[in-house]
Amino acid sequence: MHRSRAEIVREYGPFPDVDSVNGVTYDGQHVWFAAGDKLNGFDPASGETQRSIDVAAHAGTAFDGRHLFQLAEDRIQKIDPKSGRVVATIPAPGGGGDSGLTWAEGTLWVGHHRGRKIHQIDPERGTILRTIESNRFVTGVTWVDGELWHGTWEGDQSELRRVDPQTGEVMERLEMPAGMGVSGLESDGGEQFFCGGGKSRTVRTVRRPKRGSATDSGSDGAAAPATRK
């Protein structure tokens, strides 16, 4: 198991008129984040908010290439991003204790926060197809290049964790700086993760480690991260 310090590449926000960033996703053009009573989409190049959809948005957010999916209390809403209309709803597997949502392999993957689990579910019915156990609270989920990552946040400690998708074994840990929590997680499909910042009202990008570059467990890890706005 490898451990290193998370390298913060950029910070967006704090966003005005937002109490908390509750979930994030990326559609290739906009970074979307859940803000309680709406979904906001911003340009990751400029950081400017360009879209807003009035819809309940309490936790994780996902994008399947056509629709947005949004956790709202005990349900997952399927949303047409062009019209902002909710076109379908399925039950959330955690019954309202869900956090973290992503799309992969034609299915949804949902974090069960205090249950410390990740569920793979049928996006049409909400049926649980597979469950992966974690030993930390799950606060975000994403897939990239066949790797399953999830965010954790307990007390003042927050991490990004790469886990074995079959066993849940932790393969790699990126430790966030003190005071920086992860309240949503999505890959850009390449070298960066977008991380929700909870009550800080920010979204941060974290550099994804290159394969073979992570430090061994117990080492000091990378140099202290430099953050820029």
N, C-alpha and C positions, 0 to 999 in steps of 0.2 A: 504494500500500500504506500503510495506516494503522497507527500504533503508539501504544500508550498503556500506562500502568501498570494492572495489574489492581486493581480495588477489592474488597477482602475485606470481605464483609458480615457473616459470622458464622463461627465455628469451633466444631465439635462434637468433644468428646473432650478429652484422650486417652482412648480406650476401654480399660477394664481387660481383662486376659486376652487381649489382641490384640498380636501382634508387628508386624503391618504391615497397612495398608489397600491392597488389591491391585486393586480395581475397584469401581465404584459404578453404581447405577441407581436409578430412581424409579418407583414404581407408582401415584403419585397420592395415596398415603397414607403409605407408608414409604419412606425412603431405605435401600436395601440396599447393603451393602458386603462384599466378599470378604475373608476373614481367614485364608486358608490351609487350615484344616480345617473351616470353616463359613461360612455366609452369615448376617449379622446385619442385622436391619431395625430402624431407629429412627424415632421420630416427629420430623419436622423442626421442629415447633413447640416441643416440650419438650426434645428431644435425648435422650430416654430410649429405651434399647433395649427393644423390645417383642416381637421375634421372633428366632428362631435356628434355622437348618437345618443339620444335620450333613451336609456334603457337601464334597468337594474343591473349593477355591475359590482358585486360584492367580493369576488375572489378571482380565481384563475381565468385566463383568456386564451383562446387558441384560434388558428386559421388553417383551413383545409385546402386552400388554393382558390376557393370560391366564397365560402361563408365564414363568418366569425362565430365562435362559440364562447358563451359567457356564463360563468357560474353566478347564480343569483339565489341565495339562501339554499333551499334543498332541491334545486333544479338546474339544468343546463339548457340555456337558450341558444337556438341556432338563428343567426341574424344575417339578413341580406345587407351587406355594407353599403350598397348603392342607395337603397330605399330606407334603411334603418329599421325595417320591419322584422319582427320575430316570426319566423316561418315554421318553427317546430320547437317542441320542448320535451325533454326526457328527464327522468329522475336522476339526481346525483347520487352516486353510490354511498357517500358518507352521510347522507341524510341531513345536510346542512353543516357538517363538520369538514367540508372539502376545501382544499386550497391547492392551487397549481393545476394547470390544464395545458395539454399539448396534443397535437395531431401527429400520428406516425403509423405506418403500416395499414392505412385505411381505417384506423380506429382512434378513439380518444383515450388519453392516459390522464388519470385524475389523482391528485394527491389527497390523501386523507390525513388532515393535519395532526391532530392529537392521537389518532389511531396509528400514526407512524407507518403508513402503508401507501403504496401506489397501485391503483387499479387500472387495468386495461379494460375498456368497455366498448360494447357495440354502440356506434353513434346513432343508430336508428331506434333502438329499444332501451338502451341503458343497461343491458345485461352485462354482468361482470364476466370477463373472459379469462382473466389472470390477475393474481394479486402478488405483489412483491413486498416483503417486509423490510422496514427500515428500523434503525435504533435511535432515530432522531425525529423531531417534528418535521413534517414535510410542508414546505412553503412555496414550492414552485417545481415544475417538471419540464424537461425538454429532451429531445433526441437530436443528435447531429452525427453524421457519418457512422451510424450504427452504435453510437455511445448513448447511454441513458444517464442523464444528470438530474439531480434535484437540489433545491435550495433547502437549507435548514436555518432556523432562528430560534434559539432558546436563551432567554436572558440577554446578556450582552454579547453572546457568541453566535456568529452566523457564518455559514460556509456554503460553497458549492461542492457537491459530491458526485463523482462518477461511480456508478454502481453496476455490478454484474446484473444484467436484465433477467437472468435465470434464478440466481440465488439471493440477490440483494447485497452481496458482499461489497464492501466499500473498496474501490480500487484506487481512488485518488481524491484528495481533499484540497480545495482552495479556500484558505482562511481569509475572511473579510476583515478589514481594519476595525478596530474597536468603535462601536457606535454606528456601524453601517450594517443594517440588516437587509435580508433578501425576502421580499414579499411577493415575488413573482419572477419567473425565469423563462427566457426564450433565447434560442440560438439565432444568429443571423444567417445560419447555413454555412458559415466559414470560420473566421478566426475570433469572433466575439460573441459574448453573451449579453443580452439585455436583462438587467436586474431591477425589479421594483424596489423602491426604497421606503415603503410604508409611510409613516407619519412625517418623514422628511420631505414628502411631496416631490421626490426626485426619481429619475430613472438613471441608472449607471450602466456603463458598458465595462465588462471585465474581459480581459484577453484570455482566450482559450489556449491552454498550453499545447505546444507542439509535441507530438509523440516522441518520448524519450528525453524531454527536457525537464520534466518534473523532478523535484529533489526527493531524496529518500526520506522515509518517515524518521522523525526525530531531529532532522537538520533544521537550520535556521531559516531555510527557504530563500525566496528572492528578496531583493532590496525593498525598502518601504515604498509603497506605490505613490506615484505622482498623479494628482487629480487636476484636470483642467475643465473649465466650462466653455 
